[in-house]
Amino acid sequence: MKSEKKTLLENFISLGALQVVSYVIPLINLPYLSRVLGVEKFGLVFFAFAFMQYFIMLTDYGFGLSATREIAVNRHNSNNLSNIFSAVTFIKCCLLIVSFVILCLLLLFVPKLQENWIVFILSFLMVIGNAIYPVWFFQGMERMKYITFLNILSKTIFLILIFIFVKHSNDYIIVPLLNSLGFLVSGIIGMYFAIKELGAKLYLPKWQSIKKQFKYSSEFFLSRISVSAYTNTNSFCLGLIGSSIMVGYYVAAEKIYQAINGITVPLNGALYPFVAKNKDVKTFKKIFCIAIIINFFVCATMFIFAKPIICIFYGNEMTNAYKIFRIFCVIASFDIPSILVGYPLLGALGHANIANNSVILASIVHILGLTTLYFSGLMNIYTIALMVLVTEAVVFMVRFGGIYKYRLWKTT
């Protein structure tokens, strides 16, 4: 068990370093871009980014959860390992083609998207990079350290390129290109390490293998769609019904909130395969309690100093975003506990249906809420943020209700 915990710690450190870079780099970029591009162009760039999340979600198809568990269980069987790897990669490539066709059709028939088609095409490159990047494989193998360094290196290089090439508001077109190149390089590096260093074989899989992986991941995919309904949909809706300036304010607050939530990503990535394999709830509980204490103090501090934080990060032009940011601080205070008990605990112990159903129910509540706000004429950046608060509260209650029902917290 000591070696298992050592592996857990190593993977947490690797995932933590990767996640820090994934969130720190945008937090370095965002203040610079908001000042150079201005609120309107800043909003446009991140409206396109939010749009691409739908295609990223489609190409992922829940494999970040289902395939991770499959790899963790079959890691010592090389034939099964390569079979899973090939089937999942094949499905993701097919979904990538479908995504591009959908994008092209939307760009042809939706005027608001057509006006800035080049921004969306360049942004789509990140979908390609994300699709070929086998994070699910490395998490399942618990070998994230293999790609962490090179991934950090590639993202750092493109951070530097942003400062070199983006000097004026007219340079906004360069931002999605450089951002996407970072995803592409990471994807290529990840695929290389999976095949050359960890022995995964890539070949045309049999139909039965494709069907099995596709079917198994469907339940997880439904939950991912549901999550998207109350995350990406918000800024996307603002971009369609409002102005890029509204999107800019919302994104400015949301990005810092997402950075707070990023604390859970390395924990999730390391804990999910660990708990799935060892059923060690005692270790999970210790880590969970430490994470919640840290989260409380971070959220409280952010809430108190919301206005100066926004001004320091984005400049005075973004000051109005601080009220939205305070709402997000409240959301994060109980959002992170519900994330941590989701798949790393409920999913790993055979109750993935509770984790999945929580976000499905929450997405229904959220869509109904947004629809009500729209037809009542009350939809704006503040009411949407408050709707996210209600939605995350639903997820929280359903998941902790499941833990109480099955007495998972008492498991030793």
DRENDO-1510 file (C-alpha; in Angstrom, 1 decimal, always signed):
<recs>
REC; n; res; u; v; w
REC; 1; MET; +0.0; +0.0; +0.0 .
REC; 2; LYS; +2.9; +2.4; +0.7 .
REC; 3; SER; +4.0; +2.1; -3.0 .
REC; 4; GLU; +0.4; +2.8; -4.1 .
REC; 5; LYS; +0.3; +6.0; -1.9 .
REC; 6; LYS; +3.7; +7.0; -3.3 .
REC; 7; THR; +2.4; +6.6; -6.8 .
REC; 8; LEU; -0.7; +8.7; -5.7 .
REC; 9; LEU; +1.6; +11.4; -4.4 .
REC; 10; GLU; +3.8; +11.4; -7.6 .
REC; 11; ASN; +0.7; +11.7; -9.8 .
REC; 12; PHE; -0.8; +14.5; -7.7 .
REC; 13; ILE; +2.5; +16.4; -8.0 .
REC; 14; SER; +2.7; +15.9; -11.7 .
REC; 15; LEU; -1.0; +16.7; -12.3 .
REC; 16; GLY; -0.7; +19.6; -9.9 .
REC; 17; ALA; +2.3; +21.1; -11.8 .
REC; 18; LEU; +0.4; +20.6; -15.1 .
REC; 19; GLN; -2.7; +22.2; -13.7 .
REC; 20; VAL; -0.9; +25.1; -12.2 .
REC; 21; VAL; +0.6; +25.9; -15.6 .
REC; 22; SER; -2.8; +25.4; -17.3 .
REC; 23; TYR; -4.4; +28.0; -15.0 .
REC; 24; VAL; -1.4; +30.3; -14.2 .
REC; 25; ILE; -0.6; +30.9; -17.9 .
REC; 26; PRO; -4.2; +32.1; -18.7 .
REC; 27; LEU; -4.0; +34.3; -15.5 .
REC; 28; ILE; -0.9; +35.8; -16.9 .
REC; 29; ASN; -2.3; +36.2; -20.3 .
REC; 30; LEU; -5.7; +37.5; -19.4 .
REC; 31; PRO; -4.6; +40.7; -17.7 .
REC; 32; TYR; -2.4; +41.5; -20.6 .
REC; 33; LEU; -5.0; +40.6; -23.3 .
REC; 34; SER; -7.8; +42.5; -21.6 .
REC; 35; ARG; -5.7; +45.7; -21.6 .
REC; 36; VAL; -4.3; +45.3; -25.2 .
REC; 37; LEU; -7.4; +44.0; -26.9 .
REC; 38; GLY; -10.0; +46.0; -25.0 .
REC; 39; VAL; -13.2; +44.5; -23.6 .
REC; 40; GLU; -15.0; +44.0; -26.9 .
REC; 41; LYS; -12.2; +42.0; -28.7 .
REC; 42; PHE; -11.4; +40.2; -25.5 .
REC; 43; GLY; -15.0; +39.1; -25.3 .
REC; 44; LEU; -15.0; +37.9; -28.9 .
REC; 45; VAL; -11.9; +35.8; -28.5 .
REC; 46; PHE; -13.3; +34.1; -25.4 .
REC; 47; PHE; -16.8; +33.7; -26.9 .
REC; 48; ALA; -15.1; +31.6; -29.6 .
REC; 49; PHE; -13.2; +29.7; -26.9 .
REC; 50; ALA; -16.5; +29.0; -25.1 .
REC; 51; PHE; -18.0; +27.8; -28.4 .
REC; 52; MET; -15.1; +25.4; -28.9 .
REC; 53; GLN; -15.8; +23.8; -25.6 .
REC; 54; TYR; -18.9; +22.1; -27.1 .
REC; 55; PHE; -16.7; +20.4; -29.7 .
REC; 56; ILE; -14.1; +19.5; -27.0 .
REC; 57; MET; -16.9; +17.9; -25.0 .
REC; 58; LEU; -18.2; +16.0; -28.0 .
REC; 59; THR; -14.7; +14.6; -29.0 .
REC; 60; ASP; -14.0; +13.7; -25.4 .
REC; 61; TYR; -17.3; +11.8; -25.2 .
REC; 62; GLY; -16.8; +11.1; -21.5 .
REC; 63; PHE; -13.6; +9.1; -22.1 .
REC; 64; GLY; -11.8; +11.3; -19.6 .
REC; 65; LEU; -13.8; +9.2; -17.0 .
REC; 66; SER; -14.8; +5.9; -18.7 .
REC; 67; ALA; -11.5; +5.2; -20.5 .
REC; 68; THR; -9.4; +6.3; -17.4 .
REC; 69; ARG; -11.1; +3.7; -15.4 .
REC; 70; GLU; -10.7; +1.0; -18.1 .
REC; 71; ILE; -7.0; +1.7; -18.5 .
REC; 72; ALA; -6.5; +1.6; -14.7 .
REC; 73; VAL; -8.2; -1.8; -14.5 .
REC; 74; ASN; -6.4; -3.3; -17.5 .
REC; 75; ARG; -3.0; -1.6; -17.2 .
REC; 76; HIS; -1.1; -4.9; -16.7 .
REC; 77; ASN; -2.7; -6.6; -19.8 .
REC; 78; SER; -0.9; -5.2; -22.9 .
REC; 79; ASN; -3.4; -6.5; -25.4 .
REC; 80; ASN; -6.4; -5.1; -23.6 .
REC; 81; LEU; -4.5; -1.8; -23.0 .
REC; 82; SER; -3.7; -1.3; -26.7 .
REC; 83; ASN; -7.2; -2.4; -27.7 .
REC; 84; ILE; -8.8; +0.3; -25.4 .
REC; 85; PHE; -6.2; +2.9; -26.6 .
REC; 86; SER; -6.9; +2.2; -30.3 .
REC; 87; ALA; -10.7; +2.1; -30.0 .
REC; 88; VAL; -10.9; +5.3; -28.0 .
REC; 89; THR; -8.5; +7.1; -30.3 .
REC; 90; PHE; -10.5; +6.0; -33.4 .
REC; 91; ILE; -13.8; +7.1; -31.9 .
REC; 92; LYS; -12.3; +10.5; -30.9 .
REC; 93; CYS; -11.0; +11.0; -34.5 .
REC; 94; CYS; -14.4; +10.2; -36.0 .
REC; 95; LEU; -16.1; +12.7; -33.6 .
REC; 96; LEU; -13.5; +15.3; -34.6 .
REC; 97; ILE; -14.6; +15.0; -38.2 .
REC; 98; VAL; -18.2; +15.3; -37.2 .
REC; 99; SER; -17.4; +18.4; -35.1 .
REC; 100; PHE; -15.6; +20.2; -38.0 .
REC; 101; VAL; -18.6; +19.5; -40.3 .
REC; 102; ILE; -21.0; +21.0; -37.7 .
REC; 103; LEU; -18.7; +24.0; -37.3 .
REC; 104; CYS; -18.6; +24.7; -41.1 .
REC; 105; LEU; -22.4; +24.4; -41.4 .
REC; 106; LEU; -22.9; +26.9; -38.5 .
REC; 107; LEU; -20.4; +29.3; -40.0 .
REC; 108; LEU; -22.3; +29.2; -43.3 .
REC; 109; PHE; -25.8; +29.8; -41.8 .
REC; 110; VAL; -25.4; +31.8; -38.6 .
REC; 111; PRO; -24.6; +35.5; -39.4 .
REC; 112; LYS; -23.2; +36.3; -35.9 .
REC; 113; LEU; -20.7; +33.5; -36.3 .
REC; 114; GLN; -20.0; +34.2; -40.0 .
REC; 115; GLU; -18.8; +37.8; -39.3 .
REC; 116; ASN; -15.8; +36.5; -37.5 .
REC; 117; TRP; -15.4; +33.0; -39.1 .
REC; 118; ILE; -11.6; +33.1; -39.1 .
REC; 119; VAL; -11.6; +33.4; -35.3 .
REC; 120; PHE; -13.7; +30.2; -35.0 .
REC; 121; ILE; -11.7; +28.3; -37.5 .
REC; 122; LEU; -8.4; +29.1; -35.8 .
REC; 123; SER; -9.9; +28.3; -32.4 .
REC; 124; PHE; -11.0; +24.9; -33.7 .
REC; 125; LEU; -7.4; +23.8; -33.8 .
REC; 126; MET; -7.5; +23.5; -30.0 .
REC; 127; VAL; -10.2; +20.9; -30.4 .
REC; 128; ILE; -7.9; +18.9; -32.6 .
REC; 129; GLY; -5.1; +19.1; -30.1 .
REC; 130; ASN; -7.3; +18.2; -27.2 .
REC; 131; ALA; -8.7; +15.2; -29.1 .
REC; 132; ILE; -5.4; +13.6; -29.7 .
REC; 133; TYR; -4.0; +14.4; -26.3 .
REC; 134; PRO; -4.5; +11.1; -24.3 .
REC; 135; VAL; -4.7; +12.5; -20.8 .
REC; 136; TRP; -7.1; +9.7; -20.0 .
REC; 137; PHE; -4.5; +7.2; -20.8 .
REC; 138; PHE; -1.8; +8.7; -18.6 .
REC; 139; GLN; -4.2; +9.1; -15.7 .
REC; 140; GLY; -5.3; +5.5; -16.0 .
REC; 141; MET; -1.7; +4.4; -16.1 .
REC; 142; GLU; -0.8; +6.8; -13.2 .
REC; 143; ARG; +2.2; +8.0; -15.2 .
REC; 144; MET; +1.5; +11.7; -15.7 .
REC; 145; LYS; +5.1; +12.7; -14.9 .
REC; 146; TYR; +6.1; +11.5; -18.4 .
REC; 147; ILE; +4.5; +14.4; -20.2 .
REC; 148; THR; +4.2; +17.1; -17.5 .
REC; 149; PHE; +7.6; +18.7; -18.3 .
REC; 150; LEU; +7.2; +18.9; -22.0 .
REC; 151; ASN; +3.6; +20.0; -21.7 .
REC; 152; ILE; +4.6; +22.9; -19.4 .
REC; 153; LEU; +7.4; +23.8; -21.8 .
REC; 154; SER; +5.1; +24.0; -24.9 .
REC; 155; LYS; +2.5; +26.1; -23.0 .
REC; 156; THR; +5.2; +28.4; -21.7 .
REC; 157; ILE; +6.6; +29.0; -25.2 .
REC; 158; PHE; +3.2; +30.0; -26.5 .
REC; 159; LEU; +2.8; +32.3; -23.5 .
REC; 160; ILE; +5.9; +34.1; -24.5 .
REC; 161; LEU; +4.7; +34.3; -28.1 .
REC; 162; ILE; +1.5; +36.1; -27.0 .
REC; 163; PHE; +3.6; +38.9; -25.5 .
REC; 164; ILE; +5.8; +39.1; -28.6 .
REC; 165; PHE; +3.1; +39.2; -31.3 .
REC; 166; VAL; +0.0; +40.6; -29.7 .
REC; 167; LYS; +0.6; +44.3; -29.3 .
REC; 168; HIS; -2.6; +46.0; -30.5 .
REC; 169; SER; -6.4; +45.3; -30.6 .
REC; 170; ASN; -6.1; +44.4; -34.3 .
REC; 171; ASP; -3.9; +41.5; -33.3 .
REC; 172; TYR; -6.8; +39.7; -31.7 .
REC; 173; ILE; -6.8; +37.2; -34.6 .
REC; 174; ILE; -3.3; +35.9; -33.4 .
REC; 175; VAL; -4.6; +34.9; -30.0 .
REC; 176; PRO; -6.7; +31.9; -31.0 .
REC; 177; LEU; -3.9; +30.7; -33.3 .
REC; 178; LEU; -1.2; +30.7; -30.7 .
REC; 179; ASN; -3.5; +29.3; -28.1 .
REC; 180; SER; -4.5; +26.4; -30.4 .
REC; 181; LEU; -0.9; +25.7; -31.3 .
REC; 182; GLY; -0.2; +25.1; -27.6 .
REC; 183; PHE; -3.0; +22.5; -27.6 .
REC; 184; LEU; -1.7; +20.9; -30.8 .
REC; 185; VAL; +1.9; +20.6; -29.6 .
REC; 186; SER; +0.7; +19.1; -26.2 .
REC; 187; GLY; -1.4; +16.6; -28.1 .
REC; 188; ILE; +1.4; +15.4; -30.3 .
REC; 189; ILE; +3.8; +15.1; -27.4 .
REC; 190; GLY; +1.2; +13.1; -25.4 .
REC; 191; MET; +0.5; +10.7; -28.2 .
REC; 192; TYR; +4.3; +10.2; -28.7 .
REC; 193; PHE; +4.9; +9.3; -25.1 .
REC; 194; ALA; +1.9; +7.0; -24.9 .
REC; 195; ILE; +3.1; +4.9; -27.9 .
REC; 196; LYS; +6.9; +5.1; -27.6 .
REC; 197; GLU; +7.4; +5.2; -23.8 .
REC; 198; LEU; +4.4; +3.3; -22.4 .
REC; 199; GLY; +4.0; +0.7; -25.1 .
REC; 200; ALA; +0.5; +1.5; -26.3 .
REC; 201; LYS; -0.1; +0.2; -29.8 .
REC; 202; LEU; -2.3; +2.2; -32.2 .
REC; 203; TYR; -4.1; +0.2; -34.9 .
REC; 204; LEU; -7.5; -0.1; -36.6 .
REC; 205; PRO; -9.7; -1.7; -33.9 .
REC; 206; LYS; -12.4; -4.2; -34.4 .
REC; 207; TRP; -16.0; -3.1; -34.6 .
REC; 208; GLN; -16.8; -4.9; -31.3 .
REC; 209; SER; -14.1; -2.9; -29.4 .
REC; 210; ILE; -15.3; +0.4; -30.9 .
REC; 211; LYS; -18.9; -0.4; -30.0 .
REC; 212; LYS; -18.0; -1.5; -26.4 .
REC; 213; GLN; -16.1; +1.7; -25.6 .
REC; 214; PHE; -18.6; +3.9; -27.3 .
REC; 215; LYS; -21.5; +2.4; -25.4 .
REC; 216; TYR; -19.7; +2.3; -22.0 .
REC; 217; SER; -18.8; +6.0; -22.3 .
REC; 218; SER; -22.3; +7.1; -23.3 .
REC; 219; GLU; -23.5; +7.5; -19.7 .
REC; 220; PHE; -20.4; +9.7; -18.9 .
REC; 221; PHE; -21.0; +11.7; -22.0 .
REC; 222; LEU; -24.5; +12.5; -21.0 .
REC; 223; SER; -23.1; +13.9; -17.7 .
REC; 224; ARG; -20.5; +15.9; -19.6 .
REC; 225; ILE; -23.3; +17.5; -21.8 .
REC; 226; SER; -25.2; +18.3; -18.6 .
REC; 227; VAL; -22.1; +20.0; -17.1 .
REC; 228; SER; -21.7; +22.0; -20.3 .
REC; 229; ALA; -25.3; +23.2; -20.0 .
REC; 230; TYR; -24.5; +25.2; -16.9 .
REC; 231; THR; -20.8; +26.2; -17.7 .
REC; 232; ASN; -20.1; +27.0; -21.4 .
REC; 233; THR; -23.7; +27.8; -22.2 .
REC; 234; ASN; -23.6; +30.9; -20.0 .
REC; 235; SER; -21.0; +32.9; -21.9 .
REC; 236; PHE; -22.2; +31.4; -25.2 .
REC; 237; CYS; -25.7; +32.7; -24.5 .
REC; 238; LEU; -24.4; +36.1; -23.5 .
REC; 239; GLY; -22.4; +36.2; -26.8 .
REC; 240; LEU; -25.5; +35.4; -28.9 .
REC; 241; ILE; -28.1; +37.7; -27.2 .
REC; 242; GLY; -25.8; +40.4; -25.9 .
REC; 243; SER; -22.6; +42.1; -26.7 .
REC; 244; SER; -19.0; +41.0; -26.6 .
REC; 245; ILE; -18.5; +43.5; -23.8 .
REC; 246; MET; -21.0; +41.5; -21.6 .
REC; 247; VAL; -19.1; +38.4; -22.5 .
REC; 248; GLY; -15.8; +40.1; -21.5 .
REC; 249; TYR; -17.1; +41.0; -18.0 .
REC; 250; TYR; -18.5; +37.5; -17.4 .
REC; 251; VAL; -15.4; +35.7; -18.7 .
REC; 252; ALA; -13.1; +38.0; -16.6 .
REC; 253; ALA; -14.9; +36.8; -13.4 .
REC; 254; GLU; -15.4; +33.2; -14.5 .
REC; 255; LYS; -11.8; +32.6; -15.4 .
REC; 256; ILE; -10.6; +33.4; -11.9 .
REC; 257; TYR; -13.4; +31.2; -10.5 .
REC; 258; GLN; -12.2; +28.4; -12.8 .
REC; 259; ALA; -8.7; +28.8; -11.5 .
REC; 260; ILE; -10.0; +28.3; -8.0 .
REC; 261; ASN; -11.8; +25.1; -9.2 .
REC; 262; GLY; -8.5; +24.1; -10.8 .
REC; 263; ILE; -7.3; +23.1; -7.4 .
REC; 264; THR; -9.5; +19.9; -7.7 .
REC; 265; VAL; -8.2; +18.8; -11.1 .
REC; 266; PRO; -4.9; +17.3; -10.0 .
REC; 267; LEU; -6.7; +15.8; -7.0 .
REC; 268; ASN; -9.4; +14.3; -9.2 .
REC; 269; GLY; -6.9; +13.0; -11.7 .
REC; 270; ALA; -4.8; +11.3; -9.0 .
REC; 271; LEU; -7.6; +10.1; -6.7 .
REC; 272; TYR; -9.9; +8.6; -9.2 .
REC; 273; PRO; -7.7; +5.7; -10.4 .
REC; 274; PHE; -6.3; +5.3; -6.8 .
REC; 275; VAL; -9.7; +4.9; -5.1 .
REC; 276; ALA; -11.0; +2.8; -8.0 .
REC; 277; LYS; -8.2; +0.4; -7.6 .
REC; 278; ASN; -7.6; +0.4; -3.8 .
REC; 279; LYS; -11.0; +1.4; -2.3 .
REC; 280; ASP; -9.0; +3.4; +0.2 .
REC; 281; VAL; -11.7; +5.8; +1.5 .
REC; 282; LYS; -9.7; +6.6; +4.7 .
REC; 283; THR; -6.9; +8.2; +2.6 .
REC; 284; PHE; -9.5; +10.0; +0.5 .
REC; 285; LYS; -11.2; +11.5; +3.6 .
REC; 286; LYS; -7.9; +12.9; +4.9 .
REC; 287; ILE; -7.1; +14.6; +1.5 .
REC; 288; PHE; -10.7; +15.8; +1.1 .
REC; 289; CYS; -10.7; +17.6; +4.5 .
REC; 290; ILE; -7.4; +19.3; +3.8 .
REC; 291; ALA; -8.6; +20.5; +0.4 .
REC; 292; ILE; -11.9; +21.8; +1.9 .
REC; 293; ILE; -10.1; +23.9; +4.6 .
REC; 294; ILE; -7.8; +25.4; +2.0 .
REC; 295; ASN; -10.7; +26.1; -0.4 .
REC; 296; PHE; -12.7; +27.9; +2.4 .
REC; 297; PHE; -9.9; +30.4; +3.1 .
REC; 298; VAL; -9.2; +31.0; -0.6 .
REC; 299; CYS; -12.8; +31.7; -1.4 .
REC; 300; ALA; -13.3; +34.0; +1.7 .
REC; 301; THR; -10.2; +36.0; +0.8 .
REC; 302; MET; -11.3; +36.3; -2.9 .
REC; 303; PHE; -14.8; +37.5; -1.9 .
REC; 304; ILE; -13.5; +40.2; +0.5 .
REC; 305; PHE; -10.9; +41.5; -2.0 .
REC; 306; ALA; -13.0; +40.9; -5.2 .
REC; 307; LYS; -12.8; +44.5; -6.5 .
REC; 308; PRO; -9.1; +45.1; -6.2 .
REC; 309; ILE; -8.4; +41.6; -7.5 .
REC; 310; ILE; -10.4; +42.3; -10.7 .
REC; 311; CYS; -8.7; +45.7; -11.1 .
REC; 312; ILE; -5.2; +44.4; -10.6 .
REC; 313; PHE; -5.8; +41.5; -13.0 .
REC; 314; TYR; -7.7; +43.2; -15.8 .
REC; 315; GLY; -7.4; +46.9; -15.3 .
REC; 316; ASN; -10.0; +49.5; -14.3 .
REC; 317; GLU; -11.9; +48.9; -17.6 .
REC; 318; MET; -13.1; +45.6; -16.1 .
REC; 319; THR; -14.1; +46.9; -12.6 .
REC; 320; ASN; -17.7; +46.1; -13.2 .
REC; 321; ALA; -16.9; +42.3; -13.2 .
REC; 322; TYR; -16.2; +42.3; -9.4 .
REC; 323; LYS; -19.8; +41.8; -8.4 .
REC; 324; ILE; -20.1; +38.7; -10.7 .
REC; 325; PHE; -16.8; +37.5; -9.3 .
REC; 326; ARG; -18.2; +37.6; -5.7 .
REC; 327; ILE; -21.1; +35.4; -6.8 .
REC; 328; PHE; -18.5; +32.9; -8.2 .
REC; 329; CYS; -16.6; +32.9; -4.9 .
REC; 330; VAL; -19.7; +31.8; -3.1 .
REC; 331; ILE; -20.3; +29.1; -5.8 .
REC; 332; ALA; -16.7; +27.8; -5.4 .
REC; 333; SER; -17.1; +27.4; -1.6 .
REC; 334; PHE; -19.4; +24.4; -2.0 .
REC; 335; ASP; -18.8; +23.6; -5.7 .
REC; 336; ILE; -15.3; +22.1; -4.9 .
REC; 337; PRO; -16.5; +19.7; -2.2 .
REC; 338; SER; -19.2; +18.3; -4.6 .
REC; 339; ILE; -16.5; +17.9; -7.4 .
REC; 340; LEU; -14.2; +16.0; -5.1 .
REC; 341; VAL; -16.9; +13.6; -3.9 .
REC; 342; GLY; -18.1; +13.1; -7.5 .
REC; 343; TYR; -16.1; +10.7; -9.6 .
REC; 344; PRO; -13.1; +10.2; -7.2 .
REC; 345; LEU; -15.4; +8.8; -4.6 .
REC; 346; LEU; -18.9; +8.0; -5.9 .
REC; 347; GLY; -17.6; +7.0; -9.4 .
REC; 348; ALA; -14.7; +5.0; -8.1 .
REC; 349; LEU; -16.8; +3.1; -5.6 .
REC; 350; GLY; -19.4; +2.0; -8.2 .
REC; 351; HIS; -21.9; +4.8; -7.8 .
REC; 352; ALA; -21.1; +6.8; -11.0 .
REC; 353; ASN; -24.8; +7.0; -11.7 .
REC; 354; ILE; -25.3; +9.3; -8.7 .
REC; 355; ALA; -22.5; +11.6; -9.9 .
REC; 356; ASN; -23.9; +11.5; -13.4 .
REC; 357; ASN; -27.5; +12.0; -12.4 .
REC; 358; SER; -26.6; +15.0; -10.2 .
REC; 359; VAL; -25.3; +17.0; -13.2 .
REC; 360; ILE; -28.1; +15.8; -15.5 .
REC; 361; LEU; -30.7; +17.0; -12.9 .
REC; 362; ALA; -28.7; +20.3; -12.4 .
REC; 363; SER; -28.6; +20.9; -16.2 .
REC; 364; ILE; -32.3; +20.6; -16.5 .
REC; 365; VAL; -32.8; +23.1; -13.6 .
REC; 366; HIS; -30.3; +25.4; -15.3 .
REC; 367; ILE; -31.8; +25.3; -18.7 .
REC; 368; LEU; -35.3; +25.9; -17.3 .
REC; 369; GLY; -33.8; +28.8; -15.3 .
REC; 370; LEU; -32.2; +30.3; -18.3 .
REC; 371; THR; -35.3; +29.9; -20.4 .
REC; 372; THR; -37.4; +31.6; -17.7 .
REC; 373; LEU; -34.8; +34.5; -17.5 .
REC; 374; TYR; -34.8; +34.9; -21.2 .
REC; 375; PHE; -38.6; +35.1; -21.7 .
REC; 376; SER; -39.1; +37.3; -18.7 .
REC; 377; GLY; -36.5; +39.7; -20.0 .
REC; 378; LEU; -34.3; +39.3; -16.9 .
REC; 379; MET; -31.3; +37.6; -18.5 .
REC; 380; ASN; -28.1; +39.4; -17.8 .
REC; 381; ILE; -24.6; +38.7; -16.4 .
REC; 382; TYR; -25.7; +38.8; -12.8 .
REC; 383; THR; -28.9; +36.7; -13.1 .
REC; 384; ILE; -26.9; +34.1; -15.1 .
REC; 385; ALA; -24.2; +33.9; -12.4 .
REC; 386; LEU; -27.0; +33.5; -9.7 .
REC; 387; MET; -28.5; +30.7; -11.8 .
REC; 388; VAL; -25.1; +28.9; -11.7 .
REC; 389; LEU; -25.2; +29.2; -7.9 .
REC; 390; VAL; -28.6; +27.5; -7.8 .
REC; 391; THR; -27.5; +24.8; -10.2 .
REC; 392; GLU; -24.3; +24.0; -8.3 .
REC; 393; ALA; -26.3; +23.8; -5.1 .
REC; 394; VAL; -28.4; +21.0; -6.8 .
REC; 395; VAL; -25.3; +19.0; -7.7 .
REC; 396; PHE; -24.0; +19.4; -4.1 .
REC; 397; MET; -27.2; +18.2; -2.5 .
REC; 398; VAL; -27.7; +15.2; -4.8 .
REC; 399; ARG; -24.1; +14.0; -4.4 .
REC; 400; PHE; -23.9; +14.3; -0.6 .
REC; 401; GLY; -27.4; +12.7; -0.4 .
REC; 402; GLY; -26.0; +9.7; -2.3 .
REC; 403; ILE; -23.0; +9.5; +0.1 .
REC; 404; TYR; -25.4; +9.5; +3.1 .
REC; 405; LYS; -27.7; +7.0; +1.5 .
REC; 406; TYR; -25.0; +4.4; +0.9 .
REC; 407; ARG; -23.0; +5.3; +4.0 .
REC; 408; LEU; -19.8; +5.8; +1.9 .
REC; 409; TRP; -18.3; +8.2; +4.4 .
REC; 410; LYS; -18.3; +5.5; +7.0 .
REC; 411; THR; -16.4; +3.1; +4.8 .
REC; 412; THR; -12.9; +2.4; +6.2 .
</recs>
